[in-house]
Amino acid sequence: MAVVFCVLSGMGATVFAAPDSARQAELLYLLKHDCGSCHGMTRKGGLGPPLLPESLSNRSQQLLLGTILDGRPGTPMPPWRGELSEQDAQWLIEAMRRGEGL
């Protein structure tokens, strides 16, 4: 069963289909191990900033999506566009905002 998320941004609502449960498990693994290698295994920060619900609450969906997919030039943050779809990245953002995997 596909779950549809509605993400509110400064430019209106964006609707996207959540990945299936197997892909969600893969994304949570990536979040813990790949993202955690720079942002800390508990996502409290390290080389990269914290990825906790309270630290993401004032960041726009578009900023976070662009950061994940296109990286941050001049920083160690790589682009993940080749590994993640936009729907994957949207789901990861919502998972981090919910505190999943902590």
TIZA-567250 format. One record per residue (C-alpha): x, y negated, z negated; residue in three letters. Coordinates in pm, whole numbers, plus 50000, padded with zeros to 5 digits. Example, Ala and Ser with C-alpha at 12.3 -4.5 7.8 and 13.67 -1.06 7.14 Angstrom:
BEGIN
512305045049220Ala 513675010649286Ser 
//
This chain:
BEGIN
500005000050000Met 501484966450102Ala 501204937949859Val 500934903150001Val 502514874349814Phe 501584838049848Cys 504524815349771Val 503814779049698Leu 506364754149821Ser 506474716849875Gly 505154722450227Met 502194744650146Gly 501754781750093Ala 503684808750272Thr 502274843850287Val 504524873950328Phe 504174911350290Ala 506194926850011Ala 508614954550103Pro 507524990050026Asp 508445005049688Ser 511575022549821Ala 512904989849964Arg 512024971749641Gln 514194996749451Ala 517044990649697Glu 516664953049655Leu 516724955449275Leu 519864976749300Tyr 521454950449527Leu 520384923049285Leu 521994940548991Lys 525194952449156His 525954929249447Asp 524504896949313Cys 525534906748960Gly 529194908949061Ser 529264870749087Cys 526204859648890His 526824883348599Gly 525354917748541Met 522714901848317Thr 522404872748565Arg 523424847448300Lys 526064832948533Gly 529694839148610Gly 531434828548928Leu 527934819249049Gly 525194801448854Pro 522614819748641Pro 519744837348820Leu 517284837248532Leu 513634826748556Pro 514274794748361Glu 517284785148575Ser 515344790948899Leu 512144773148794Ser 513324739148919Asn 514714752549250Arg 512524751849558Ser 511664783549742Gln 513244769550060Gln 516524761349883Leu 516754796149734Leu 515774812850060Leu 518394793050254Gly 521044800649994Thr 520404838050007Ile 520084840850383Leu 522704815450495Asp 525074813950199Gly 526684782150067Arg 529564769750286Pro 532614760350083Gly 531664784049801Thr 532014821649747Pro 528254826049819Met 528094846750140Pro 525204847750384Pro 523004878450347Trp 520984873150666Arg 522574903450832Gly 521594925750540Glu 518284910950430Leu 515164900550616Ser 513364868750522Glu 510694890350357Gln 513384908350152Asp 514814875150038Ala 511354861449953Gln 510634892449746Trp 514004889549566Leu 513294853349476Ile 509934862549329Glu 511484892249145Ala 514124869348991Met 511464843948896Arg 509574872048717Arg 512734883848543Gly 512634918348704Glu 515664940248651Gly 516914922148341Leu 
//
